[in-house]
Amino acid sequence: MKICLEVYGCTANKSDASLIMGLLKKNSYETVKNLEDADVLLILTCTVISTTEQRMLSRLRIFKKTGKKVIVAGCMASIQPKIIKSIIPEAKLLPAQYSHHIIDLLKDNKVSFTEKNKTSISKNFDGTIAPISIAEGCMLSCSYCITSLARGRLKSFPSDEIVKDVYSALNQGCKEIQLTTQDTGSYGLDINGNLGELLQNICKIRGEYRIRIGMMNPYTTLKNLDSIIQGFSDPRIYKFLHLPVQSGDNNILNKMNRKYTIDDFLFIVKKFRDTYPKITISTDIIVGFPTETNDQFKRSIKLIKKLNPDIVNITKYSARPYTKAKTMNGRVKTDIVKERSKILTNICMSILKEKNSQHIGRKYDVLIIKKGKNNISIGRTENYKSVFLSEDIDIGLFIPVEITNATTTHLVGTLI
C-alpha cells in the first residue's frame, strides 16, 4: 500500500510526521510524493487561523475528487471533525494526540484511541533537521487559541525518553534538533521537572550538533527562568529566544488570558540579553484583537521599538471556533486591522534590516541545513540567523563564514 503524506503547520506537526513515517517504515508501507501515485492520502492539518483552515479545506476538496481513501490527522481532526466530514464523509480521523494509531486506521481496525508518550515510539527523520516533541498540549488557555483545545492539557514526556529521541535523530544523520511543543517554557511543570534541566540532560550527548528551543510563554518561562537561562549555556544550543508577547497593552493581554504583564516580558528579555548579548530575539504580535483601540495598538508599536527584536511575526486577529475571544464584543473592523498590520510591518522591516546589518563583518560557524534557489547554500549561525552562501556546500557541514551583506530576512556570507 502506497501512502502520500502532506504536512502543514507548526513544528509539532512535523514531529508527528516523523513519528508517522517511523511507523509506516516499520510496518513496510511505501511512501510517495504525488497524490496520483498513492492508494491512501494522509494529511496533517493546521487550523491556527482562518486562512490556514481554508487552505486545509481546499486540499480536502482536492483529495475528495481522487476517490481515494483519506486520513485526516492533526488539529482539525481533534477539534473540527464535522467540517471535515462535510467534505469527505468517509474520511478517517486521527486526532493530534493519537498519531501512533495510524497503522490501525490503515488496516481498518476498530480503534479505541489511547494516549501514549510520543517519545516512546521510533521516529524516521528525513534530512538534517529533526523536530522532536517534548510535550503534548498546554497548561494555559489563551482566549484566542484553538490549538490548546485541539491538543489538550499539558503532558510532558519523560526526560530520558526525549534524550533517546535526540540520540536516535543524531544517529540518523540529523544535525539540528528542534525541540517543540505548544509552550516549551511549561515543560516539566506537570512532572516536577523543567526545561533547563531537560537541556542539560540532552547536552550530555556527545557530538557536533545544534539545538533550537521552540517558543515559550512568558508566564511559564518566569517559573523556572534562572534554570532555563542556565540550560541555554551549552554552545550547541542556538542563542535564540522565541518569546511571543502578542500585545504591548496590559489590558489586551488580560483579555487574551496571557497571565503576564509587559514588564514581565521585558524582564525575561533583559535577563537573556544580559547573559547572552548576541542572542536573537523573536516575538509575535496579534493585531486587531477584539476591543483593541488605536492607543492600545500604539503601545504595541512602542514596545516593538523598545524591544528592538530580530524577528517579529505579525498576525491579524482571526476568530477561531470554540474560543472565548470569538464571542467577545468589540470586533475591530477589517480595514482597520489591515491598516494596523501594514503600519507595524513597515516599522518592523526597518528594525530588522538595521539589526541584521549589525552582523556585517562578523564571523560565525554556520551549519548548512538546506539548498535554496540557484543552488544557494543556506545555513544558520550560532544565534540562529539564516545565512545565504553562493558556494555549493554539502548539507550538514559546519563551516566558518564571514558576513558580507544583510537583508530584512537573512544574512549573506562567504567562506573564510
Helices and strands as residue ranges (DSSP letters): E 2-7, H 11-26, E 30-32, G 35-37, E 40-45, H 50-66, E 69-74, H 75-79, H 81-87, E 92-95, G 96-101, H 102-106, G 118-120, E 129-133, E 135-136, H 147-151, E 155-156, H 159-171, E 176-180, G 184-186, H 195-202, E 210-213, H 218-223, H 225-231, E 240-242, H 250-256, H 262-275, E 280-287, H 294-307, E 311-316, G 325-327, H 334-357, E 363-371, G 373-375, E 377-380, E 386-389, E 398-406, E 411-415
